[in-house]
Amino acid sequence: MGKERLYNKQTNKQIKIEKWLRYNPEGYLSRVKFQYLNGNSNVYKETHYDNQGNITKIIDYEKGYNICWAEAIAIVKKIAKKEIEKYEITGFNLSHNNLNEFPNAKPEWQVTLDGNEEYELKDVKVYRIDGVTGKFLRITKITTSYD
């Protein structure tokens, strides 16, 4: 076997989650992580293993959050219902504050609407959801310009 790492990617298209399995050059499973496809946000837990299959490290990407990624999207679906229907929105981009990297940040989900060309030519609205309470915090607009 070569010196490169091998990957196995499993995609759940229904919930838009990818499960990444990484193997070391000897063929042993070395890491498992999950990503939300739209926005490539890491979710759930990432688990690292040694060659004997023992867990050596766990990174909880939703540490400090009571509201999961799916609940944040459900909250935005209620808040933006009229816009979703008007523009026939079919998807959602997701990101969140990673408290492992930024321990002083507040748990917050950022969700944007996706999937309609007409809507995407407008200024992008970022719906911000409190990651602990699920409370809608605010909308931030990102101005886009197409020349």
trRosetta pair geometry for C-beta under 8 A, 3 or more apart (Angstrom, degrees):
i j d omega theta_ij theta_ji phi_ij phi_ji
1 25 5.9 154 120 173 111 71
1 26 6.8 137 70 -120 143 26
1 27 6.1 -143 -79 -45 169 99
2 25 6.6 -105 103 -143 48 102
3 25 5.0 -23 -145 -113 36 147
4 25 6.6 116 54 -99 23 92
5 22 5.6 2 170 -172 126 100
5 23 6.4 159 -168 76 72 52
5 24 6.2 -44 -114 -121 86 33
5 25 6.6 -73 -80 -56 49 65
5 30 7.3 -82 -137 40 116 138
6 22 7.4 149 81 -159 47 51
6 23 4.3 -12 62 57 97 110
6 27 7.4 14 26 -112 135 55
7 20 6.2 -31 -159 -163 109 92
7 21 6.8 142 -160 78 55 55
7 22 5.5 -22 -102 -103 77 67
7 23 7.4 -162 -75 17 29 78
8 20 7.6 144 76 -160 51 44
8 21 4.3 -11 58 60 99 109
8 23 7.4 54 -9 -18 99 108
9 18 5.7 -16 -167 -170 99 113
9 19 7.3 150 -158 77 48 51
9 20 5.6 -13 -105 -104 76 69
9 21 7.7 -159 -72 25 32 71
10 18 7.0 148 77 -160 45 60
10 19 4.5 -13 61 58 100 103
10 21 7.4 41 -4 -7 102 105
11 17 7.6 165 -152 88 52 43
11 18 5.1 -23 -100 -103 75 79
11 19 7.8 -159 -73 21 30 70
11 37 7.4 55 -143 -76 107 127
12 15 5.1 4 117 44 118 92
12 16 7.3 -62 92 -2 76 12
12 17 4.9 5 51 57 110 86
12 18 7.7 -163 22 -79 68 32
12 19 7.5 57 -13 -14 98 99
13 16 6.8 24 -158 -81 35 53
15 70 7.2 -38 -154 -93 111 119
16 36 6.1 44 117 -164 97 70
16 37 4.3 -107 -178 28 90 114
16 38 6.1 -7 169 -3 146 93
16 91 7.6 113 -82 -141 158 103
17 34 5.7 -5 -175 -171 108 107
17 35 7.1 154 -156 78 59 40
17 36 6.1 -37 -100 -100 69 53
17 37 7.0 -124 -79 -23 18 87
17 43 7.0 -83 -125 59 110 130
18 34 6.9 159 82 -154 50 54
18 35 4.8 -10 56 58 100 93
18 37 6.0 102 -22 -76 101 84
19 32 6.9 -8 -176 -167 93 93
19 33 7.7 168 -154 88 51 34
19 34 5.5 -22 -101 -100 64 79
20 31 7.6 -4 111 112 96 96
20 32 7.0 161 84 -152 57 43
20 33 5.1 -10 57 61 105 81
20 34 7.4 -172 16 -81 78 28
20 35 6.8 39 -16 -3 114 107
21 29 6.2 -52 -172 -133 103 102
21 31 7.5 163 -156 88 39 55
21 32 5.5 -7 -105 -103 69 80
22 29 7.5 104 78 -159 46 58
22 30 5.3 -58 104 65 91 93
22 31 4.3 8 47 54 114 97
22 32 7.6 -156 20 -69 73 37
22 33 8.0 15 -7 10 108 96
23 27 5.6 -7 171 -152 129 32
23 28 6.3 155 -156 75 81 28
23 29 5.7 -50 -100 -94 75 40
23 30 6.2 123 -140 4 22 91
24 27 7.3 -45 71 19 66 19
24 28 5.3 -4 37 58 104 85
24 30 4.4 95 -42 -49 91 134
24 51 7.2 -69 45 -88 145 86
26 51 6.6 8 74 -122 144 117
28 49 7.2 -130 149 107 103 114
28 51 4.7 161 8 -131 176 64
28 53 7.5 -124 -164 -64 110 66
29 32 7.1 8 178 -48 116 96
29 49 5.5 33 105 53 86 145
29 53 7.2 49 57 -111 105 74
30 48 6.6 -8 164 -154 66 73
30 49 5.7 -140 -135 60 29 82
31 46 6.6 1 -171 180 101 95
31 47 6.9 164 -150 86 53 49
31 48 5.1 -15 -98 -104 84 67
31 49 7.1 -160 -66 17 38 79
32 46 6.9 -179 89 -152 51 53
32 47 5.0 2 52 53 96 95
32 49 8.0 45 -6 -15 92 111
33 42 6.2 -41 177 -138 118 108
33 44 7.9 162 -162 76 54 99
33 46 3.9 1 -101 -113 100 97
33 47 7.7 -179 -70 22 61 55
33 59 8.0 -3 -108 62 111 112
34 42 6.9 107 79 -160 59 63
34 43 5.3 -64 105 71 108 78
34 44 4.4 38 44 39 138 123
34 45 7.8 50 18 49 110 37
34 46 7.6 -145 18 -78 66 69
35 40 5.5 -14 -174 -153 128 57
35 41 6.7 146 -157 71 71 35
35 42 5.7 -46 -99 -96 73 50
35 43 6.9 126 -125 16 22 83
36 39 6.0 4 96 61 105 100
36 40 7.3 -170 73 -110 63 8
36 41 4.7 -2 42 57 110 92
36 43 5.3 68 -34 -17 97 129
36 69 5.8 -153 -68 -179 143 157
36 94 4.9 -24 110 64 152 130
37 40 7.3 -3 -160 -75 25 53
38 91 5.5 162 -79 165 157 118
38 92 6.1 138 87 90 147 45
38 93 4.5 -118 149 -102 102 55
38 94 6.1 87 89 10 88 82
38 114 5.8 -165 -159 39 140 162
39 93 4.3 121 -58 -173 106 79
39 94 4.5 -158 40 58 150 51
39 95 5.0 -137 -179 -56 131 78
41 61 7.9 146 158 163 80 139
41 69 7.2 160 97 -114 132 134
41 94 5.0 -92 16 108 143 90
41 95 5.0 -175 -83 -111 122 47
41 96 6.0 84 -162 14 138 85
42 46 6.6 -26 -170 -47 130 118
42 59 8.0 -5 146 113 145 119
42 61 4.4 -151 116 -106 98 157
42 98 7.3 43 57 -101 112 123
43 61 5.6 -134 -122 88 19 133
43 62 6.4 36 -157 -48 66 110
43 68 7.7 75 -164 -169 118 88
43 69 5.1 -46 -117 -23 140 143
44 61 6.5 33 60 43 31 108
44 62 6.7 1 -86 -3 19 118
45 58 5.6 -9 -176 -170 121 99
45 59 6.6 155 -160 78 65 48
45 60 5.0 -27 -104 -103 92 62
45 61 6.9 -171 -94 10 33 79
45 62 7.9 -80 -59 26 66 90
46 58 7.1 154 79 -158 53 48
46 59 4.3 -3 53 55 104 103
46 61 6.8 74 -14 -33 96 105
47 55 5.9 -60 -167 -128 104 105
47 57 7.5 160 -156 87 41 56
47 58 5.4 -8 -105 -107 71 79
48 55 7.1 99 74 -160 54 61
48 56 4.9 -64 106 65 100 94
48 57 4.1 15 41 52 123 95
48 58 7.5 -144 21 -67 76 39
49 53 5.7 -19 -170 -143 128 32
49 54 6.5 142 -153 70 74 35
49 55 6.1 -48 -97 -97 69 42
49 56 6.3 137 -130 4 16 94
50 53 7.3 -48 70 19 66 18
50 54 5.0 -2 36 56 106 91
50 56 5.2 101 -40 -49 89 124
55 58 6.4 10 178 -51 125 98
59 100 5.8 22 -158 -104 97 169
60 63 4.0 99 97 -54 110 96
60 100 7.3 151 63 -60 59 119
61 96 7.9 107 159 74 94 121
61 98 6.3 -50 -146 -124 78 94
61 100 7.1 -66 -104 -1 49 125
62 65 4.4 -81 -175 48 81 126
62 68 6.4 0 -144 -118 154 70
62 69 7.6 -105 -93 -31 125 87
62 96 7.9 25 -106 100 69 157
62 131 8.0 -160 -157 -172 78 124
63 99 5.3 -123 87 70 96 120
63 100 6.4 92 37 -55 133 86
64 99 4.4 58 19 -6 144 169
64 107 4.7 -167 125 -67 101 122
64 131 6.9 53 116 111 84 129
64 132 7.4 -59 160 -76 71 96
65 68 6.9 112 128 -88 122 41
65 96 7.4 3 -81 177 144 149
65 99 8.0 -173 -32 -4 85 128
65 107 4.7 174 -86 -162 72 135
65 109 7.9 79 -133 -50 131 97
65 131 4.1 -70 -120 170 90 113
65 132 6.9 -125 -136 -74 41 52
66 107 7.9 105 10 112 67 157
66 131 7.0 130 33 145 62 62
66 132 5.0 62 15 -151 109 47
66 133 7.3 54 58 -59 127 24
66 134 7.4 -84 92 -35 100 90
67 71 4.7 -126 -165 91 83 128
67 72 5.7 104 139 -60 115 82
67 75 7.7 -4 -166 -20 140 138
67 107 7.9 143 40 139 91 121
67 109 6.8 -96 103 -14 117 130
67 129 6.7 -109 112 137 155 117
67 130 7.3 101 11 100 141 59
67 131 5.3 -143 49 -156 99 44
67 132 7.0 -70 -1 -15 96 3
67 133 7.4 -20 -32 72 123 22
67 134 4.5 146 -88 -80 137 82
68 71 5.1 96 53 9 70 103
68 72 7.2 -127 101 -7 37 89
69 72 5.7 -55 -152 32 32 114
69 73 6.7 29 153 -16 65 104
69 94 5.8 59 -156 -177 109 154
69 96 7.3 -113 -95 -28 88 137
69 109 6.9 156 -118 -122 55 132
70 73 5.8 -53 -151 37 34 110
70 74 6.4 37 149 -21 65 106
71 74 5.4 -51 -146 35 35 115
71 75 6.5 41 152 -23 65 101
71 134 6.3 -68 145 -114 120 117
72 75 5.8 -51 -152 31 31 113
72 76 6.7 28 151 -15 63 105
72 94 7.1 111 91 -133 128 112
72 96 7.7 -158 -38 -81 173 119
72 109 3.6 -49 -139 104 154 169
72 111 5.8 172 141 -46 103 128
72 129 4.6 169 -140 68 92 151
72 131 7.5 -20 -79 -104 124 69
72 134 7.6 -142 -90 -128 59 74
73 76 5.7 -55 -150 38 35 110
73 77 6.4 44 149 -27 66 101
73 92 5.0 143 -131 81 110 166
73 94 6.8 -55 -68 -83 105 122
73 111 5.9 164 -98 -126 61 144
74 77 5.5 -46 -149 27 34 118
74 78 7.0 32 152 -16 61 99
75 78 6.0 -57 -160 33 34 108
75 79 6.4 26 149 -14 68 110
75 129 5.4 112 82 -118 144 139
75 134 5.9 -173 -78 -174 144 90
75 136 6.4 -174 161 -70 117 88
76 79 5.5 -57 -141 42 37 110
76 80 5.6 1 170 11 74 115
76 92 6.7 123 84 -130 142 137
76 111 4.4 -110 -50 95 159 146
76 113 7.8 -166 155 -68 125 81
76 127 4.6 130 -117 88 110 157
76 129 6.9 -96 -52 -48 91 128
77 80 6.8 -67 -126 55 19 86
77 81 6.6 56 159 -82 56 74
77 84 6.5 21 -142 -45 65 166
78 81 6.0 -13 -157 -45 27 109
79 127 6.3 141 82 -141 143 139
79 136 5.5 128 -88 -104 144 147
80 83 4.6 -54 -176 49 89 115
80 84 5.3 98 119 -32 91 97
80 89 7.7 5 127 24 122 160
80 113 6.3 -147 148 -63 157 126
80 125 7.8 157 -106 95 131 137
80 127 6.6 -102 -38 -64 124 145
81 84 5.7 -57 -144 35 27 113
81 85 6.4 21 160 -14 64 107
82 85 6.0 -60 -150 39 29 107
82 86 6.0 28 155 -21 66 111
83 86 5.6 -53 -138 38 31 112
83 87 6.0 -4 172 11 67 111
83 89 7.0 38 124 -22 80 132
83 113 6.6 -124 123 -48 119 167
83 119 7.5 103 174 -128 98 127
83 125 8.0 -33 177 41 172 147
84 87 7.0 -72 -138 53 17 85
84 88 7.9 52 165 -117 51 9
84 89 4.3 -81 -137 39 68 119
84 113 6.6 -149 -91 -126 76 131
85 88 7.3 16 -170 -74 28 47
87 113 7.3 88 78 142 136 142
87 116 4.4 161 159 86 99 163
87 118 6.1 -152 -139 81 97 103
87 119 3.9 66 -169 -62 152 123
88 115 7.7 -109 117 115 70 104
88 116 5.6 129 74 -93 76 131
89 92 7.8 61 157 -68 120 71
89 113 4.6 -62 -131 -169 144 113
89 114 6.9 91 -160 57 95 33
89 115 5.4 105 -163 61 54 110
89 116 5.6 -85 -91 -9 54 120
89 119 6.5 -8 -83 12 91 172
90 114 7.4 -71 69 100 65 68
90 115 3.5 -147 49 168 84 154
90 116 7.1 129 5 -48 86 82
91 113 7.7 119 83 -174 53 50
91 114 4.0 -49 90 85 98 103
91 115 4.0 131 20 -48 90 120
92 111 5.4 -13 -175 -166 116 102
92 112 7.0 151 -161 75 62 42
92 113 6.4 -41 -106 -112 67 40
92 114 5.9 172 -93 21 13 101
93 111 7.0 152 77 -157 55 48
93 112 4.5 -6 53 57 107 96
93 113 7.9 -24 16 45 84 7
93 114 5.0 102 -30 -43 89 132
94 109 6.8 -33 -155 -166 91 101
94 110 7.3 138 -159 80 43 59
94 111 5.7 -7 -102 -105 69 75
95 109 7.7 148 82 -161 40 55
95 110 4.8 -15 66 61 88 107
96 107 7.5 3 -178 -165 112 65
96 108 6.5 177 -148 90 74 47
96 109 4.8 -32 -95 -105 103 58
96 110 6.6 -180 -83 15 45 75
96 131 6.6 91 -154 -86 122 133
97 102 6.0 -86 -174 72 95 125
97 105 4.1 -149 -176 135 136 137
97 106 6.6 91 43 74 163 45
97 107 6.3 -149 63 -122 112 30
97 108 5.2 57 -2 44 116 82
97 131 7.4 -122 43 -16 99 147
98 101 4.5 44 98 23 113 107
98 102 6.2 97 75 22 67 90
98 105 7.8 60 60 53 39 145
99 102 6.4 -75 -117 75 33 64
99 103 5.7 65 -178 -114 74 46
99 105 6.2 -138 -97 63 67 96
99 107 6.5 -29 -50 -81 127 81
100 103 7.5 15 -137 -71 12 79
102 105 4.0 45 120 -14 116 121
105 108 7.5 -102 158 19 101 101
106 130 7.6 -52 151 -135 117 77
106 131 7.4 161 144 28 72 105
107 130 7.1 65 92 -180 84 58
107 131 2.9 -108 143 70 99 128
107 132 5.4 109 65 -40 129 82
108 128 5.7 -6 -177 -167 117 96
108 129 6.8 149 -161 73 64 46
108 130 6.4 -42 -105 -115 74 36
108 131 5.3 -113 -65 -19 21 102
108 137 6.9 -23 -135 -3 115 154
109 128 7.3 155 81 -154 53 46
109 129 4.4 -13 59 60 103 103
109 131 5.6 125 -25 -82 82 88
110 126 5.1 -12 -166 -175 102 111
110 127 7.3 145 -158 72 48 48
110 128 5.7 -15 -102 -100 71 71
110 129 7.9 -170 -74 21 27 76
111 126 7.3 135 63 -163 35 59
111 127 4.7 -29 66 64 90 102
111 129 6.7 25 1 -5 113 116
112 124 5.7 -3 -145 -176 135 106
112 125 6.7 152 -130 80 80 53
112 126 5.4 -42 -74 -102 95 62
112 127 7.1 164 -82 13 40 80
113 116 7.7 -16 141 27 108 104
113 119 6.3 -66 109 150 121 144
113 125 7.0 25 12 60 102 97
114 120 7.4 46 -135 -82 54 112
115 119 7.9 17 69 52 56 132
116 119 4.1 62 84 15 109 113
116 120 6.4 170 85 -15 55 88
117 120 5.7 -59 -142 39 29 111
117 121 6.7 35 157 -26 63 101
118 121 6.1 -55 -159 24 30 111
118 122 7.8 29 146 -19 58 100
119 122 6.0 -56 -168 24 42 112
120 124 7.6 13 -142 -86 58 91
121 144 7.5 -141 -165 92 33 129
121 146 6.3 -60 -143 10 87 145
122 144 7.6 90 114 44 23 113
123 141 4.9 25 144 -173 128 108
123 142 6.4 170 -175 76 81 44
123 143 5.0 -35 -120 -107 109 50
123 144 6.0 173 -112 16 47 80
124 141 7.0 143 77 -159 49 55
124 142 4.2 -14 63 58 104 103
124 144 6.1 77 -15 -29 94 116
125 139 5.1 -19 -166 -168 104 117
125 140 7.5 142 -160 72 51 41
125 141 5.8 -28 -100 -100 64 69
125 142 7.9 -161 -72 19 18 76
126 139 6.7 144 69 -162 49 58
126 140 4.4 -17 58 61 109 93
126 141 7.6 -167 15 -80 79 20
126 142 6.4 64 -23 -18 109 107
127 136 7.1 -51 -173 -142 99 97
127 139 5.8 -25 -97 -104 58 79
128 136 7.6 104 80 -168 57 56
128 137 4.2 -56 105 62 102 117
128 138 5.3 5 46 57 118 68
128 139 7.2 -174 10 -90 84 27
128 140 6.5 58 -30 -8 118 102
129 134 6.5 -13 179 -152 108 42
129 135 7.3 160 -159 79 63 36
129 136 6.1 -39 -105 -105 72 49
129 137 6.5 -172 -99 1 16 94
130 133 4.6 8 102 47 133 90
130 134 6.4 -46 73 12 86 12
130 135 4.4 20 22 50 128 84
130 136 7.9 -89 3 -36 86 8
130 137 5.6 122 -46 -56 81 106
